Amino acid sequence: MMVKGMPHIDHLDKVCESSVLNNHHRASFAKKVNWKANKPLELIHIDVCDLIKPMSTRHNKYFFTFIDDYSRKVWVYFLKRKSEVLNCFKYFKVIVEKQSGYNIKTIRFHQGEEYISNDFEAFCTQ
C-alpha cells in the first residue's frame, strides 16, 4: 500500500470499460469530400429528428433540419407528426428559392422512412 488510508483493491484481473474505450482506436473523419456545392441550394442536407422529451409547449415531437452545403446555413422547422415532412419540404422549397433566386438541385438524407413515400418521391421527380 503506497498511501495510508486508501482501501486495498484486489481486482487486477478485471478490465475497466472506460479505459478500454478511451484507448480504443478511432477512425478519423474523411479529409476529402466526394462532392461539395459550388453555389447556394445546389446541395441541401435534410433530416428529421426526435425532440428531447417532453414535447414542446406547442406539442411538437419532431424537428426537420435543412442545411445548405454551400453556405452552411441551417433552417429548422418543428413538426407534430412525421407525416408533415412533405408539406414542410414543399414550403421550405418555395421560400428559399424565392428568397435566394436559386433552385434546389440535390437533397441528401439518410434512408429514413419519412422520405420514401410515393408522394415525396413523385414530388422530387417532378
N, C-alpha and C positions, 0 to 999 in steps of 0.2 A: 504494500500500500504506500503510495507516494504522498498522499495528502491526508492529514489527520482529520477524522470526522466524516470522510467520504465513505459511503457504503461500498462494499466489495461486490462487484457484478461478475458473475461467473457464467456468461453467455458467449463465449468466444466462438462457438460453433454456429451461432445464428447470424444471419446476414441482415443488415439494416437496409430496408427497402428504399428509403430516401437516398442513402449513399449509392446504392446501385443505380437509381435513376439519375442522380447528379453526375455520375461518372460514365453514364451510357453514351455511346457515340450518337451524335445527331447529324443528320444530313443537312448540309447548308442549302439555303434557298437558291433557286436558279438565278444565275447572274445575267443570263441573256433571255429576253422575252421573245417569243416567236414572232409576234406581231403587235405593233403599237400604233395607236391612232395618230394621224397627222393633222387632223382638224377636228373641231367640235362636233359631237354627235356621231362621229364615224364608228365608234365602238362604245356601247353602253353596257355596263355590268349591272345585272339586276338580281335581287334576292328577296325572298320573303322570310322573315324571322319571327319567331315567337317572342312576345313581350315577356318581361320578367313578371312573375306573379306577385301580387294580384294584378288583374287587368286595370287599365287606365280608368280614370273617372268617367270617361265617355263610353266605357265598356268595349274598348278596342283590345283585341287579343294579339294582333299581329302588326308588324310594320314592314313596309315594302320599300327597299332602298334602290336607288338608281345612282350609278357613279359614271360620270363621263371620263373615259380613259384619257382623253387629251388634256382636259383642264383639271381633272380630279375633283371636280365639283360634285357634291352629294345632295340628292333630294331624298326626303323621307316622307312617306305617306302612311297614315295609320288606317288599319282595316279591322272591321269587326269579324269578318269571315274570309277565308282564303278564296271563296268563290267571287270575291270582289276584285281579284287580281286583274282580269282582262279589262274591266271598265276603268280601273285605276291606270293601267298602262295606256289605254286609249286617251285618257285625259292628260296624262303626262306628255305623251307624244305631241298632241295638239299644242299644248302650252309651250314646251321647249322649242319646237320647230318654229312657231310663230315668233317667239322672243329672240331666237338666235339667228334666224334666216337660213339655218342648215336643216337637213333632213337626217333622221336616224338611219344609219346604213346597216349596222350589225348590233345584235344584242347577244350577250354572253351570260350564261347561267348554268348552274348545276342542273342535273336532270330531275328537278323537283316535279311532283305530280301536278302542281298548280299551273305549270306551263304547257303541259302536254295535252290539254283538252283540244277537242276538234275545233272549237270556236277560236281558241288562241292561235292554233296552227293556221287556220283559214285566214285570220286577220293578218298574220305575219306574211303569209304567201301573197296576199293582195299587195 
